[in-house]
């Protein structure tokens, strides 16, 4: 064992995590292609849409966690004066079908409206780059969630690397497909942030702590939301110099995360809450979640459980976490837990 007391397999895991992230993170060219695509979509809307709107990216690309194969998530932000409808109203669905015709005219491929999703979207593939796009109309929470995650990623360099490796792991092991009953990348990200907040010496603070948020909330701007949702959080640059330094390596953090959710987390008693900066009791959650096997509170939409997996799927996820923990402790290396398998599917 080296003089620093860290086992060699932990050191190797840390190095492998950094190497993997360098391999899969979006290249400058891939980033530029997506930025150019956002500009082109904005140009289409400026030229063709009867009302003033702004196009913004959200999701993995916007939070600095994209890859060159990532889809591009976009939201259409209507001007404040035009926000007289909820994004879920029939009129908004109709807008998506109008947009379908519009983007077909601009030679976009595989244009399709998915209206039975929790947030209705327009899907298409850019004819110039082959980038797949998911576009929604006026769903502000997705934008706010992205800004919050991006802020947490900026606080500590380990967070970005950790999240890239976590996403690679859950995708390889077939436990990252909500349509098949497992958890979303967004849910896994919230689980990781909560874990970092819960450590004895936290890696991350709680940016939604009311004591850290300035009283002078910035003006919404011409494309802000009129919905009464508290989306305030503090700028991490205001508190970063004051944070105690957690010195755990990436390898220690990753194995700790797998152990935490694989064996230690009390699923029947506790709720993951990034908003509170700690695990909270199920008693503090909406009563409608009492039958939910796993609860991960959305940081802003407090009636939304970001974890939709059923008991049989959560058993599978816990098993995968436990098996990965053992493989890493047995010094089988990161590659051993990134072997791919078909996504798990639970029966209805």
HELIX and SHEET records of a PDB file:
HELIX    1   1 UNK A    8  UNK A   24  1                                  17    
HELIX    2   2 UNK A   28  UNK A   48  1                                  21    
HELIX    3   3 UNK A   80  UNK A   82  5                                   3    
HELIX    4   4 UNK A   90  UNK A  105  1                                  16    
HELIX    5   5 UNK A  140  UNK A  155  1                                  16    
HELIX    6   6 UNK A  157  UNK A  172  1                                  16    
HELIX    7   7 UNK A  178  UNK A  180  5                                   3    
HELIX    8   8 UNK A  185  UNK A  198  1                                  14    
HELIX    9   9 UNK A  236  UNK A  238  5                                   3    
HELIX   10  10 UNK A  240  UNK A  242  5                                   3    
HELIX   11  11 UNK A  250  UNK A  259  1                                  10    
HELIX   12  12 UNK A  260  UNK A  264  3                                   5    
HELIX   13  13 UNK A  282  UNK A  284  5                                   3    
HELIX   14  14 UNK A  287  UNK A  289  5                                   3    
HELIX   15  15 UNK A  311  UNK A  329  1                                  19    
HELIX   16  16 UNK A  334  UNK A  337  1                                   4    
SHEET    1   A 5 UNK A  53  UNK A  58  0                                        
SHEET    2   A 5 UNK A  72  UNK A  78 -1                                        
SHEET    3   A 5 UNK A 132  UNK A 137  1                                        
SHEET    4   A 5 UNK A 121  UNK A 125 -1                                        
SHEET    5   A 5 UNK A 109  UNK A 114 -1                                        
SHEET    1   B 3 UNK A 278  UNK A 281  0                                        
SHEET    2   B 3 UNK A 270  UNK A 273 -1                                        
SHEET    3   B 3 UNK A 296  UNK A 297  1                                        
END                                                                             
